[in-house]
Amino acid sequence: MPMTRLKEFLNRNGVPHQVIPHPLAFTATSVAGAAHIPGREMAKTVVIDLDGQHVLAVLPAHRKVDLERLRKSTDSYYADLAQEWEFVREFPDCEPGAMPPFGNLFGLPVYVEAHLAADAEIAFNAGNHTEVVRMAYKDFERLVQPTVVEM
């Protein structure tokens, strides 16, 4: 099962969380629907090339990354979507497109959109296209220490 590393990390840190199985789904909004999660709580993880470094942008399922806004919010020179072939090896135990927002498990900085940070809970892909993890945002924030930005 993909992302045993994530589940072990959450358990090791004593983080209450729920693993929600759902029918196969690929887009963040369809995953939210399949798992019966409000779209504002469902986080999608997008890999961004920010000044030549891969970073994770985490935002509500129904929103899109505004690369120019992200670039300005991070005082970066360049921001673009990373191509899957460029980063797939950085997530060896994840199915492509189902990366959880735990950049610390992969050595990547994490930027969270402000609207998502305002929610009490966060839900996200568990490294595959058939499971979602739901947990308190405050626990996610404590473990990942993301930077909240406008994007």
N, C-alpha and C positions, 0 to 999 in steps of 0.2 A: 504494500500500500504506500503510495507516495506521501511524503511529508511526515513520516514518523518522527523526524527530527523536530518539527514544530510542536507536535503533540507532547513529545518528551520534554521539550523546553518549557512549555506551559505547565506541565505537571511538576517538573523539578522546581519551578518558581512559585508553586502553590496558587496558580491562577485558575479561578473557577471559569469554566468555559463549557460550551455545548457544541458537540459535533452533530450537524444536521445533514443526514443523507438526502439526496434529491435526485430526480431523473436527470440523465445526461443533458447538460446545458453548457453553452460556450460563451455567450455574451453576459456581461455583468447584470444587465436588466433581466435577461431570461433566467439567470441563476437566481436572482432575487425572487422572481415569480415562482420558480420551481421549488424554492426553499421556503416560500411564504414569509419573506423578509421585506420590510418596507424599503423602498429604493433609497431613501435617505440614509439608512443604516448600512446598506450593502456597499462595501468599498471595492473599487476596482484598482488594481495595481498596474501601472503603466511604466515601462522602462524608458527612460529619457537619456539621451546623450546630452549632458550639460557640460559644456566646455571640454569635451573629449573624455569625460568620465561618466560611467553609467550610474544613474540614481533611480530611486523608485519614487514615482509620483502617485499618491494615494488620494482618491477623490470619490464622492458618491457615484453610484452606478449610473445615474441619469445625467451626469455632467460630463463635459469634454474638457481635456486639458487645453488651456489657452497658452500655447508655448511662449508667446511674447510676454504675457503677464508673468508666467513662471520665470522667464529669463530676467525680467526686471525685478521681481520679488527676491531673487537670489543674487542679484548684482552680477549676473553672468554675462558673458559675451555671446554665447551661442547655446541654443536649445533646440533639439529636434527629437522626434520619435526614434528610438533605436529599432533597428530591424531585428526580427526574431533570430535570424542566423547569427547575429552579432552577440547575442546574450544567452542563447539557449544553454551553453555549457556552464554558465554561472549558476544555473539552477538544476543541477543534475538529478535531484530526486523529485522534480516537479514535472507535471505534464505541461507542454507548451501552452502559454496563455493562462495558466492557473496558479501563478506565483502568489504566495501570501505576502502581505505588506511588511514582513519582518526582515528588512534589509540587514539588520545586525547578524542574522544567521548566514548571510551571503557576502558580508563585507561591503555593503552598499549603503550610502546615506539615504534617508527617507524624508520626503517632503509631503506633508498632509495639507489638503485643502481646508480652509477655515470652517466651512459648513459642516464637514465631517467631524472635525474636532469638537464641535458644539454638541454632538449627540452623546447620550449616556452610554449607548452600546455601539459596537462595531461588528460587522459580519464580513467575512471574506472567504475566498477560495482557500481550501486546505491543501493546495498543491495538486489537486485533481479536478476533474469536471463533474464529480458526483458527490462532493462533500463541501459543506460550509462550516466554518468555525464562527461562533458568536460569543462575544465576551464584553466586559465593561471597557469602555474607551479609556478610562483612567488606568487600567492595568496595561492596556496596549501602550499608552503613553509612557508609563513607568519603565516598561521593558525595552521599547524601541527608541525612545527619546527622539521622536521625529521633530522636524522643524515645521511649524505651521506657517504657510504662505498663501498668498492669493494666486490662484491658477485657474 
